[in-house]
Amino acid sequence: MDVAAAKMIGAGLACIALVGAGIGIGNVFGSLINSLARNPAAPFAFLGFALAEATGLFGLAIAFLILFVF
């Protein structure tokens, strides 16, 4: 197997985190709407949303590192 092909496969596998983050953001945002309807003064309501988004961005960063650095 060529090294360039291995990089492409590795970057594709690293992007699986984007799918998980998309599903997580949907679940967290649905729960966020429910919780804000019950308690509008929730101070940490957007923390789960931000952490789910960060997971996807970390996966994308790893994919770019695999493609362009290693």
All heavy atoms as TSV, in Angstrom:
chain	resi	resn	atom	element	x	y	z
A	1	MET	N	N	0.846	-1.179	0.000
A	1	MET	CA	C	0.000	0.000	0.000
A	1	MET	C	C	0.891	1.241	0.000
A	1	MET	O	O	1.892	1.310	0.694
A	1	MET	CB	C	-0.897	-0.001	1.234
A	1	MET	CG	C	-1.762	1.242	1.336
A	1	MET	SD	S	-2.792	1.326	2.806
A	1	MET	CE	C	-3.993	0.105	2.432
A	2	ASP	N	N	0.505	2.193	-0.777
A	2	ASP	CA	C	1.229	3.444	-0.887
A	2	ASP	C	C	1.016	4.296	0.368
A	2	ASP	O	O	-0.018	4.219	1.023
A	2	ASP	CB	C	0.717	4.193	-2.123
A	2	ASP	CG	C	1.568	5.392	-2.474
A	2	ASP	OD1	O	2.722	5.461	-2.012
A	2	ASP	OD2	O	1.073	6.255	-3.220
A	3	VAL	N	N	2.004	5.097	0.694
A	3	VAL	CA	C	1.911	5.951	1.876
A	3	VAL	C	C	0.793	6.987	1.717
A	3	VAL	O	O	0.063	7.277	2.671
A	3	VAL	CB	C	3.262	6.658	2.142
A	3	VAL	CG1	C	3.156	7.628	3.291
A	3	VAL	CG2	C	4.340	5.632	2.414
A	4	ALA	N	N	0.614	7.524	0.535
A	4	ALA	CA	C	-0.453	8.513	0.305
A	4	ALA	C	C	-1.828	7.889	0.495
A	4	ALA	O	O	-2.740	8.520	1.044
A	4	ALA	CB	C	-0.330	9.106	-1.088
A	5	ALA	N	N	-1.979	6.636	0.071
A	5	ALA	CA	C	-3.261	5.948	0.258
A	5	ALA	C	C	-3.527	5.701	1.740
A	5	ALA	O	O	-4.667	5.830	2.202
A	5	ALA	CB	C	-3.264	4.636	-0.510
A	6	ALA	N	N	-2.493	5.351	2.484
A	6	ALA	CA	C	-2.646	5.133	3.918
A	6	ALA	C	C	-3.031	6.429	4.629
A	6	ALA	O	O	-3.838	6.414	5.567
A	6	ALA	CB	C	-1.359	4.568	4.501
A	7	LYS	N	N	-2.474	7.560	4.174
A	7	LYS	CA	C	-2.854	8.856	4.752
A	7	LYS	C	C	-4.323	9.164	4.506
A	7	LYS	O	O	-5.027	9.645	5.391
A	7	LYS	CB	C	-2.003	9.976	4.147
A	7	LYS	CG	C	-0.628	10.094	4.695
A	7	LYS	CD	C	0.038	11.304	4.060
A	7	LYS	CE	C	1.394	11.559	4.604
A	7	LYS	NZ	N	1.993	12.758	4.019
A	8	MET	N	N	-4.782	8.889	3.301
A	8	MET	CA	C	-6.191	9.158	2.975
A	8	MET	C	C	-7.128	8.286	3.803
A	8	MET	O	O	-8.162	8.749	4.293
A	8	MET	CB	C	-6.451	8.922	1.493
A	8	MET	CG	C	-5.748	9.873	0.584
A	8	MET	SD	S	-6.416	11.521	0.782
A	8	MET	CE	C	-5.451	12.384	-0.417
A	9	ILE	N	N	-6.767	7.028	3.983
A	9	ILE	CA	C	-7.591	6.133	4.795
A	9	ILE	C	C	-7.591	6.595	6.245
A	9	ILE	O	O	-8.642	6.622	6.907
A	9	ILE	CB	C	-7.085	4.680	4.668
A	9	ILE	CG1	C	-7.360	4.165	3.262
A	9	ILE	CG2	C	-7.749	3.781	5.713
A	9	ILE	CD1	C	-6.718	2.832	2.970
A	10	GLY	N	N	-6.443	6.972	6.767
A	10	GLY	CA	C	-6.366	7.459	8.146
A	10	GLY	C	C	-7.160	8.730	8.359
A	10	GLY	O	O	-7.843	8.887	9.374
A	11	ALA	N	N	-7.098	9.643	7.395
A	11	ALA	CA	C	-7.865	10.884	7.517
A	11	ALA	C	C	-9.365	10.612	7.440
A	11	ALA	O	O	-10.159	11.230	8.157
A	11	ALA	CB	C	-7.450	11.859	6.427
A	12	GLY	N	N	-9.761	9.670	6.605
A	12	GLY	CA	C	-11.172	9.301	6.524
A	12	GLY	C	C	-11.671	8.691	7.815
A	12	GLY	O	O	-12.791	8.971	8.266
A	13	LEU	N	N	-10.852	7.847	8.434
A	13	LEU	CA	C	-11.245	7.258	9.709
A	13	LEU	C	C	-11.297	8.300	10.820
A	13	LEU	O	O	-12.126	8.207	11.726
A	13	LEU	CB	C	-10.276	6.130	10.084
A	13	LEU	CG	C	-10.355	4.872	9.220
A	13	LEU	CD1	C	-9.264	3.895	9.616
A	13	LEU	CD2	C	-11.722	4.236	9.345
A	14	ALA	N	N	-10.428	9.295	10.761
A	14	ALA	CA	C	-10.447	10.355	11.778
A	14	ALA	C	C	-11.702	11.216	11.656
A	14	ALA	O	O	-12.154	11.802	12.638
A	14	ALA	CB	C	-9.195	11.217	11.659
A	15	CYS	N	N	-12.272	11.282	10.464
A	15	CYS	CA	C	-13.478	12.096	10.257
A	15	CYS	C	C	-14.743	11.418	10.767
A	15	CYS	O	O	-15.816	12.017	10.728
A	15	CYS	CB	C	-13.626	12.464	8.790
A	15	CYS	SG	S	-12.464	13.735	8.296
A	16	ILE	N	N	-14.636	10.187	11.240
A	16	ILE	CA	C	-15.794	9.526	11.846
A	16	ILE	C	C	-16.258	10.310	13.068
A	16	ILE	O	O	-17.446	10.307	13.409
A	16	ILE	CB	C	-15.450	8.065	12.186
A	16	ILE	CG1	C	-15.272	7.270	10.898
A	16	ILE	CG2	C	-16.521	7.418	13.055
A	16	ILE	CD1	C	-14.814	5.851	11.104
A	17	ALA	N	N	-15.341	11.019	13.710
A	17	ALA	CA	C	-15.715	11.842	14.874
A	17	ALA	C	C	-16.714	12.925	14.493
A	17	ALA	O	O	-17.527	13.340	15.324
A	17	ALA	CB	C	-14.466	12.477	15.487
A	18	LEU	N	N	-16.691	13.371	13.251
A	18	LEU	CA	C	-17.661	14.390	12.817
A	18	LEU	C	C	-19.078	13.839	12.813
A	18	LEU	O	O	-20.027	14.558	13.147
A	18	LEU	CB	C	-17.282	14.902	11.429
A	18	LEU	CG	C	-15.963	15.658	11.338
A	18	LEU	CD1	C	-15.629	15.966	9.891
A	18	LEU	CD2	C	-16.029	16.922	12.144
A	19	VAL	N	N	-19.235	12.572	12.461
A	19	VAL	CA	C	-20.565	11.961	12.473
A	19	VAL	C	C	-21.072	11.857	13.906
A	19	VAL	O	O	-22.221	12.189	14.204
A	19	VAL	CB	C	-20.520	10.571	11.801
A	19	VAL	CG1	C	-21.850	9.857	11.922
A	19	VAL	CG2	C	-20.096	10.692	10.360
A	20	GLY	N	N	-20.211	11.417	14.804
A	20	GLY	CA	C	-20.593	11.322	16.212
A	20	GLY	C	C	-20.923	12.671	16.809
A	20	GLY	O	O	-21.862	12.800	17.608
A	21	ALA	N	N	-20.179	13.687	16.415
A	21	ALA	CA	C	-20.464	15.027	16.924
A	21	ALA	C	C	-21.793	15.543	16.399
A	21	ALA	O	O	-22.541	16.204	17.125
A	21	ALA	CB	C	-19.345	15.983	16.541
A	22	GLY	N	N	-22.120	15.238	15.161
A	22	GLY	CA	C	-23.414	15.654	14.615
A	22	GLY	C	C	-24.575	15.018	15.348
A	22	GLY	O	O	-25.564	15.683	15.678
A	23	ILE	N	N	-24.462	13.734	15.648
A	23	ILE	CA	C	-25.506	13.051	16.409
A	23	ILE	C	C	-25.568	13.598	17.832
A	23	ILE	O	O	-26.648	13.844	18.370
A	23	ILE	CB	C	-25.246	11.533	16.404
A	23	ILE	CG1	C	-25.395	10.981	14.991
A	23	ILE	CG2	C	-26.189	10.807	17.362
A	23	ILE	CD1	C	-24.912	9.566	14.837
A	24	GLY	N	N	-24.413	13.815	18.429
A	24	GLY	CA	C	-24.371	14.348	19.800
A	24	GLY	C	C	-24.951	15.742	19.894
A	24	GLY	O	O	-25.659	16.068	20.860
A	25	ILE	N	N	-24.664	16.577	18.907
A	25	ILE	CA	C	-25.206	17.937	18.926
A	25	ILE	C	C	-26.723	17.900	18.817
A	25	ILE	O	O	-27.420	18.655	19.484
A	25	ILE	CB	C	-24.576	18.781	17.799
A	25	ILE	CG1	C	-23.134	19.108	18.146
A	25	ILE	CG2	C	-25.352	20.065	17.568
A	25	ILE	CD1	C	-22.366	19.742	17.017
A	26	GLY	N	N	-27.255	16.995	18.005
A	26	GLY	CA	C	-28.706	16.870	17.896
A	26	GLY	C	C	-29.340	16.463	19.209
A	26	GLY	O	O	-30.349	17.039	19.639
A	27	ASN	N	N	-28.749	15.488	19.879
A	27	ASN	CA	C	-29.283	15.047	21.174
A	27	ASN	C	C	-29.160	16.128	22.237
A	27	ASN	O	O	-30.098	16.378	22.998
A	27	ASN	CB	C	-28.563	13.784	21.645
A	27	ASN	CG	C	-28.966	12.571	20.860
A	27	ASN	OD1	O	-30.035	12.526	20.274
A	27	ASN	ND2	N	-28.083	11.588	20.822
A	28	VAL	N	N	-28.007	16.754	22.312
A	28	VAL	CA	C	-27.782	17.770	23.334
A	28	VAL	C	C	-28.664	18.990	23.087
A	28	VAL	O	O	-29.222	19.558	24.029
A	28	VAL	CB	C	-26.286	18.164	23.380
A	28	VAL	CG1	C	-26.062	19.397	24.213
A	28	VAL	CG2	C	-25.471	17.022	23.916
A	29	PHE	N	N	-28.833	19.372	21.829
A	29	PHE	CA	C	-29.636	20.557	21.546
A	29	PHE	C	C	-31.109	20.298	21.840
A	29	PHE	O	O	-31.815	21.182	22.333
A	29	PHE	CB	C	-29.448	20.986	20.093
A	29	PHE	CG	C	-29.865	22.397	19.835
A	29	PHE	CD1	C	-29.181	23.453	20.413
A	29	PHE	CD2	C	-30.941	22.671	19.035
A	29	PHE	CE1	C	-29.569	24.753	20.178
A	29	PHE	CE2	C	-31.338	23.969	18.789
A	29	PHE	CZ	C	-30.651	25.014	19.368
A	30	GLY	N	N	-31.587	19.064	21.585
A	30	GLY	CA	C	-32.960	18.723	21.945
A	30	GLY	C	C	-33.179	18.772	23.446
A	30	GLY	O	O	-34.196	19.287	23.930
A	31	SER	N	N	-32.227	18.260	24.194
A	31	SER	CA	C	-32.322	18.314	25.658
A	31	SER	C	C	-32.169	19.741	26.168
A	31	SER	O	O	-32.771	20.111	27.178
A	31	SER	CB	C	-31.245	17.430	26.285
A	31	SER	OG	O	-31.440	16.096	25.921
A	32	LEU	N	N	-31.358	20.530	25.478
A	32	LEU	CA	C	-31.169	21.929	25.871
A	32	LEU	C	C	-32.475	22.704	25.757
A	32	LEU	O	O	-32.816	23.481	26.652
A	32	LEU	CB	C	-30.101	22.569	24.987
A	32	LEU	CG	C	-29.856	24.061	25.174
A	32	LEU	CD1	C	-29.115	24.298	26.469
A	32	LEU	CD2	C	-29.080	24.606	24.014
A	33	ILE	N	N	-33.213	22.477	24.687
A	33	ILE	CA	C	-34.489	23.169	24.511
A	33	ILE	C	C	-35.464	22.768	25.619
A	33	ILE	O	O	-36.154	23.618	26.188
A	33	ILE	CB	C	-35.061	22.882	23.112
A	33	ILE	CG1	C	-34.191	23.563	22.068
A	33	ILE	CG2	C	-36.500	23.352	22.996
A	33	ILE	CD1	C	-34.534	23.203	20.651
A	34	ASN	N	N	-35.492	21.461	25.949
A	34	ASN	CA	C	-36.352	21.000	27.041
A	34	ASN	C	C	-35.973	21.627	28.373
A	34	ASN	O	O	-36.830	22.088	29.132
A	34	ASN	CB	C	-36.273	19.481	27.181
A	34	ASN	CG	C	-37.333	18.776	26.404
A	34	ASN	OD1	O	-38.327	19.381	26.034
A	34	ASN	ND2	N	-37.117	17.502	26.163
A	35	SER	N	N	-34.685	21.641	28.686
A	35	SER	CA	C	-34.256	22.151	29.989
A	35	SER	C	C	-34.439	23.662	30.096
A	35	SER	O	O	-34.770	24.172	31.166
A	35	SER	CB	C	-32.806	21.781	30.259
A	35	SER	OG	O	-31.945	22.452	29.362
A	36	LEU	N	N	-34.220	24.380	29.004
A	36	LEU	CA	C	-34.420	25.828	29.057
A	36	LEU	C	C	-35.899	26.189	29.153
A	36	LEU	O	O	-36.247	27.226	29.716
A	36	LEU	CB	C	-33.799	26.504	27.843
A	36	LEU	CG	C	-32.280	26.592	27.854
A	36	LEU	CD1	C	-31.771	27.247	26.581
A	36	LEU	CD2	C	-31.779	27.336	29.063
A	37	ALA	N	N	-36.766	25.321	28.638
A	37	ALA	CA	C	-38.200	25.563	28.787
A	37	ALA	C	C	-38.627	25.360	30.238
A	37	ALA	O	O	-39.510	26.058	30.741
A	37	ALA	CB	C	-38.988	24.634	27.879
A	38	ARG	N	N	-37.976	24.439	30.935
A	38	ARG	CA	C	-38.315	24.177	32.340
A	38	ARG	C	C	-37.649	25.168	33.284
A	38	ARG	O	O	-38.239	25.560	34.285
A	38	ARG	CB	C	-37.897	22.760	32.718
A	38	ARG	CG	C	-38.699	21.713	32.020
A	38	ARG	CD	C	-38.242	20.343	32.401
A	38	ARG	NE	N	-38.989	19.351	31.627
A	38	ARG	CZ	C	-38.714	18.082	31.627
A	38	ARG	NH1	N	-37.709	17.624	32.352
A	38	ARG	NH2	N	-39.424	17.247	30.906
A	39	ASN	N	N	-36.401	25.508	32.997
A	39	ASN	CA	C	-35.639	26.402	33.878
A	39	ASN	C	C	-34.869	27.399	33.011
A	39	ASN	O	O	-33.756	27.120	32.585
A	39	ASN	CB	C	-34.678	25.584	34.745
A	39	ASN	CG	C	-33.921	26.440	35.721
A	39	ASN	OD1	O	-34.257	27.610	35.920
A	39	ASN	ND2	N	-32.892	25.874	36.327
A	40	PRO	N	N	-35.424	28.582	32.756
A	40	PRO	CA	C	-34.763	29.529	31.847
A	40	PRO	C	C	-33.465	30.120	32.389
A	40	PRO	O	O	-32.691	30.692	31.634
A	40	PRO	CB	C	-35.795	30.641	31.662
A	40	PRO	CG	C	-37.058	30.142	32.240
A	40	PRO	CD	C	-36.730	29.020	33.158
A	41	ALA	N	N	-33.190	29.958	33.656
A	41	ALA	CA	C	-31.995	30.564	34.247
A	41	ALA	C	C	-30.872	29.546	34.427
A	41	ALA	O	O	-30.028	29.722	35.293
A	41	ALA	CB	C	-32.351	31.188	35.589
A	42	ALA	N	N	-30.834	28.484	33.623
A	42	ALA	CA	C	-29.780	27.476	33.749
A	42	ALA	C	C	-28.447	28.070	33.290
A	42	ALA	O	O	-28.306	28.459	32.138
A	42	ALA	CB	C	-30.132	26.249	32.923
A	43	PRO	N	N	-27.456	28.144	34.192
A	43	PRO	CA	C	-26.204	28.835	33.836
A	43	PRO	C	C	-25.295	28.046	32.894
A	43	PRO	O	O	-24.557	28.629	32.125
A	43	PRO	CB	C	-25.525	29.047	35.184
A	43	PRO	CG	C	-26.075	27.974	36.060
A	43	PRO	CD	C	-27.461	27.718	35.589
A	44	PHE	N	N	-25.335	26.731	32.945
A	44	PHE	CA	C	-24.402	25.932	32.148
A	44	PHE	C	C	-25.116	25.204	31.019
A	44	PHE	O	O	-24.739	24.096	30.648
A	44	PHE	CB	C	-23.685	24.920	33.044
A	44	PHE	CG	C	-22.856	25.564	34.114
A	44	PHE	CD1	C	-23.234	25.481	35.436
A	44	PHE	CD2	C	-21.726	26.275	33.785
A	44	PHE	CE1	C	-22.479	26.077	36.423
A	44	PHE	CE2	C	-20.962	26.876	34.758
A	44	PHE	CZ	C	-21.330	26.779	36.091
A	45	ALA	N	N	-26.131	25.808	30.470
A	45	ALA	CA	C	-26.954	25.134	29.471
A	45	ALA	C	C	-26.193	24.893	28.167
A	45	ALA	O	O	-26.377	23.865	27.519
A	45	ALA	CB	C	-28.207	25.951	29.194
A	46	PHE	N	N	-25.335	25.792	27.779
A	46	PHE	CA	C	-24.645	25.669	26.494
A	46	PHE	C	C	-23.320	24.921	26.593
A	46	PHE	O	O	-22.629	24.753	25.596
A	46	PHE	CB	C	-24.414	27.049	25.889
A	46	PHE	CG	C	-25.686	27.688	25.412
A	46	PHE	CD1	C	-26.326	28.643	26.169
A	46	PHE	CD2	C	-26.251	27.295	24.213
A	46	PHE	CE1	C	-27.500	29.218	25.734
A	46	PHE	CE2	C	-27.430	27.861	23.770
A	46	PHE	CZ	C	-28.063	28.825	24.529
A	47	LEU	N	N	-22.962	24.441	27.775
A	47	LEU	CA	C	-21.690	23.743	27.947
A	47	LEU	C	C	-21.668	22.420	27.178
A	47	LEU	O	O	-20.692	22.111	26.486
A	47	LEU	CB	C	-21.419	23.499	29.429
A	47	LEU	CG	C	-20.103	22.823	29.759
A	47	LEU	CD1	C	-18.950	23.719	29.350
A	47	LEU	CD2	C	-20.029	22.510	31.231
A	48	GLY	N	N	-22.737	21.637	27.268
A	48	GLY	CA	C	-22.788	20.372	26.540
A	48	GLY	C	C	-22.772	20.576	25.041
A	48	GLY	O	O	-22.164	19.808	24.298
A	49	PHE	N	N	-23.448	21.610	24.577
A	49	PHE	CA	C	-23.461	21.930	23.143
A	49	PHE	C	C	-22.050	22.262	22.663
A	49	PHE	O	O	-21.603	21.777	21.623
A	49	PHE	CB	C	-24.413	23.097	22.901
A	49	PHE	CG	C	-24.541	23.487	21.464
A	49	PHE	CD1	C	-25.245	22.693	20.580
A	49	PHE	CD2	C	-23.967	24.648	20.995
A	49	PHE	CE1	C	-25.372	23.045	19.247
A	49	PHE	CE2	C	-24.079	25.012	19.673
A	49	PHE	CZ	C	-24.788	24.210	18.797
A	50	ALA	N	N	-21.327	23.058	23.426
A	50	ALA	CA	C	-19.968	23.443	23.041
A	50	ALA	C	C	-19.016	22.247	23.069
A	50	ALA	O	O	-18.160	22.101	22.198
A	50	ALA	CB	C	-19.467	24.545	23.963
A	51	LEU	N	N	-19.165	21.380	24.059
A	51	LEU	CA	C	-18.277	20.221	24.146
A	51	LEU	C	C	-18.534	19.219	23.018
A	51	LEU	O	O	-17.598	18.621	22.495
A	51	LEU	CB	C	-18.431	19.545	25.506
A	51	LEU	CG	C	-17.899	20.347	26.688
A	51	LEU	CD1	C	-18.211	19.632	27.996
A	51	LEU	CD2	C	-16.415	20.584	26.567
A	52	ALA	N	N	-19.781	19.045	22.639
A	52	ALA	CA	C	-20.080	18.145	21.516
A	52	ALA	C	C	-19.518	18.699	20.210
A	52	ALA	O	O	-19.014	17.953	19.366
A	52	ALA	CB	C	-21.583	17.931	21.404
A	53	GLU	N	N	-19.590	19.987	20.027
A	53	GLU	CA	C	-19.035	20.616	18.820
A	53	GLU	C	C	-17.514	20.519	18.817
A	53	GLU	O	O	-16.893	20.289	17.771
A	53	GLU	CB	C	-19.472	22.076	18.752
A	53	GLU	CG	C	-18.988	22.801	17.529
A	53	GLU	CD	C	-19.623	22.317	16.246
A	53	GLU	OE1	O	-20.752	21.815	16.288
A	53	GLU	OE2	O	-18.973	22.446	15.200
A	54	ALA	N	N	-16.897	20.669	19.978
A	54	ALA	CA	C	-15.442	20.599	20.067
A	54	ALA	C	C	-14.926	19.212	19.699
A	54	ALA	O	O	-13.864	19.084	19.087
A	54	ALA	CB	C	-14.979	20.976	21.468
A	55	THR	N	N	-15.683	18.168	20.021
A	55	THR	CA	C	-15.270	16.813	19.683
A	55	THR	C	C	-15.143	16.648	18.168
A	55	THR	O	O	-14.175	16.057	17.668
A	55	THR	CB	C	-16.283	15.796	20.236
A	55	THR	OG1	O	-16.406	15.990	21.631
A	55	THR	CG2	C	-15.842	14.381	19.960
A	56	GLY	N	N	-16.103	17.163	17.436
A	56	GLY	CA	C	-16.033	17.093	15.976
A	56	GLY	C	C	-14.878	17.887	15.415
A	56	GLY	O	O	-14.205	17.459	14.478
A	57	LEU	N	N	-14.636	19.051	15.983
A	57	LEU	CA	C	-13.528	19.875	15.499
A	57	LEU	C	C	-12.176	19.239	15.800
A	57	LEU	O	O	-11.235	19.365	15.011
A	57	LEU	CB	C	-13.613	21.279	16.107
A	57	LEU	CG	C	-14.807	22.102	15.623
A	57	LEU	CD1	C	-14.845	23.443	16.350
A	57	LEU	CD2	C	-14.761	22.318	14.132
A	58	PHE	N	N	-12.068	18.535	16.936
A	58	PHE	CA	C	-10.824	17.831	17.234
A	58	PHE	C	C	-10.583	16.713	16.223
A	58	PHE	O	O	-9.454	16.495	15.788
A	58	PHE	CB	C	-10.840	17.257	18.650
A	58	PHE	CG	C	-10.808	18.293	19.736
A	58	PHE	CD1	C	-11.384	18.029	20.960
A	58	PHE	CD2	C	-10.222	19.521	19.535
A	58	PHE	CE1	C	-11.369	18.972	21.965
A	58	PHE	CE2	C	-10.203	20.480	20.527
A	58	PHE	CZ	C	-10.774	20.194	21.750
A	59	GLY	N	N	-11.641	16.004	15.842
A	59	GLY	CA	C	-11.505	14.957	14.824
A	59	GLY	C	C	-11.067	15.515	13.485
A	59	GLY	O	O	-10.238	14.933	12.787
A	60	LEU	N	N	-11.626	16.664	13.119
A	60	LEU	CA	C	-11.229	17.314	11.870
A	60	LEU	C	C	-9.771	17.781	11.927
A	60	LEU	O	O	-9.030	17.647	10.946
A	60	LEU	CB	C	-12.156	18.491	11.584
A	60	LEU	CG	C	-11.959	19.211	10.260
A	60	LEU	CD1	C	-12.264	18.267	9.106
A	60	LEU	CD2	C	-12.847	20.429	10.187
A	61	ALA	N	N	-9.351	18.296	13.063
A	61	ALA	CA	C	-7.959	18.730	13.217
A	61	ALA	C	C	-7.003	17.545	13.092
A	61	ALA	O	O	-5.946	17.657	12.453
A	61	ALA	CB	C	-7.771	19.431	14.559
A	62	ILE	N	N	-7.365	16.410	13.675
A	62	ILE	CA	C	-6.521	15.218	13.559
A	62	ILE	C	C	-6.452	14.748	12.109
A	62	ILE	O	O	-5.384	14.349	11.624
A	62	ILE	CB	C	-7.055	14.096	14.483
A	62	ILE	CG1	C	-6.912	14.497	15.957
A	62	ILE	CG2	C	-6.343	12.787	14.232
A	62	ILE	CD1	C	-5.501	14.745	16.397
A	63	ALA	N	N	-7.582	14.816	11.391
A	63	ALA	CA	C	-7.573	14.436	9.972
A	63	ALA	C	C	-6.646	15.325	9.172
A	63	ALA	O	O	-5.885	14.846	8.311
A	63	ALA	CB	C	-8.993	14.492	9.414
A	64	PHE	N	N	-6.670	16.628	9.430
A	64	PHE	CA	C	-5.763	17.534	8.719
A	64	PHE	C	C	-4.311	17.289	9.100
A	64	PHE	O	O	-3.415	17.406	8.249
A	64	PHE	CB	C	-6.137	18.982	8.975
A	64	PHE	CG	C	-7.331	19.449	8.193
A	64	PHE	CD1	C	-8.198	20.388	8.715
A	64	PHE	CD2	C	-7.600	18.957	6.928
A	64	PHE	CE1	C	-9.297	20.827	7.998
A	64	PHE	CE2	C	-8.698	19.388	6.192
A	64	PHE	CZ	C	-9.544	20.323	6.742
A	65	LEU	N	N	-4.053	16.958	10.362
A	65	LEU	CA	C	-2.692	16.634	10.765
A	65	LEU	C	C	-2.186	15.393	10.043
A	65	LEU	O	O	-1.034	15.339	9.598
A	65	LEU	CB	C	-2.616	16.428	12.283
A	65	LEU	CG	C	-2.628	17.679	13.141
A	65	LEU	CD1	C	-2.710	17.313	14.606
A	65	LEU	CD2	C	-1.393	18.518	12.877
A	66	ILE	N	N	-3.047	14.390	9.923
A	66	ILE	CA	C	-2.642	13.168	9.222
A	66	ILE	C	C	-2.332	13.468	7.754
A	66	ILE	O	O	-1.343	12.975	7.195
A	66	ILE	CB	C	-3.736	12.092	9.348
A	66	ILE	CG1	C	-3.801	11.567	10.773
A	66	ILE	CG2	C	-3.488	10.939	8.384
A	66	ILE	CD1	C	-4.977	10.658	11.039
A	67	LEU	N	N	-3.165	14.301	7.127
A	67	LEU	CA	C	-2.983	14.564	5.704
A	67	LEU	C	C	-1.764	15.439	5.406
A	67	LEU	O	O	-1.021	15.173	4.463
A	67	LEU	CB	C	-4.223	15.252	5.132
A	67	LEU	CG	C	-5.402	14.350	4.818
A	67	LEU	CD1	C	-6.575	15.196	4.328
A	67	LEU	CD2	C	-5.026	13.337	3.772
A	68	PHE	N	N	-1.569	16.484	6.189
A	68	PHE	CA	C	-0.594	17.507	5.783
A	68	PHE	C	C	0.690	17.542	6.623
A	68	PHE	O	O	1.660	18.175	6.210
A	68	PHE	CB	C	-1.238	18.877	5.835
A	68	PHE	CG	C	-2.411	18.994	4.876
A	68	PHE	CD1	C	-3.680	19.242	5.366
A	68	PHE	CD2	C	-2.230	18.854	3.524
A	68	PHE	CE1	C	-4.757	19.348	4.494
A	68	PHE	CE2	C	-3.284	18.931	2.647
A	68	PHE	CZ	C	-4.554	19.185	3.123
A	69	VAL	N	N	0.729	16.869	7.771
A	69	VAL	CA	C	1.921	16.949	8.601
A	69	VAL	C	C	2.724	15.646	8.557
A	69	VAL	O	O	3.929	15.662	8.386
A	69	VAL	CB	C	1.554	17.307	10.062
A	69	VAL	CG1	C	2.774	17.264	10.967
A	69	VAL	CG2	C	0.910	18.678	10.111
A	70	PHE	N	N	2.051	14.538	8.709
A	70	PHE	CA	C	2.769	13.253	8.806
A	70	PHE	C	C	2.988	12.637	7.449
A	70	PHE	O	O	2.342	12.786	6.513
A	70	PHE	CB	C	2.011	12.285	9.712
A	70	PHE	CG	C	1.900	12.780	11.113
A	70	PHE	CD1	C	0.673	13.122	11.640
A	70	PHE	CD2	C	3.019	12.913	11.906
A	70	PHE	CE1	C	0.554	13.570	12.936
A	70	PHE	CE2	C	2.908	13.366	13.198
A	70	PHE	CZ	C	1.668	13.701	13.706
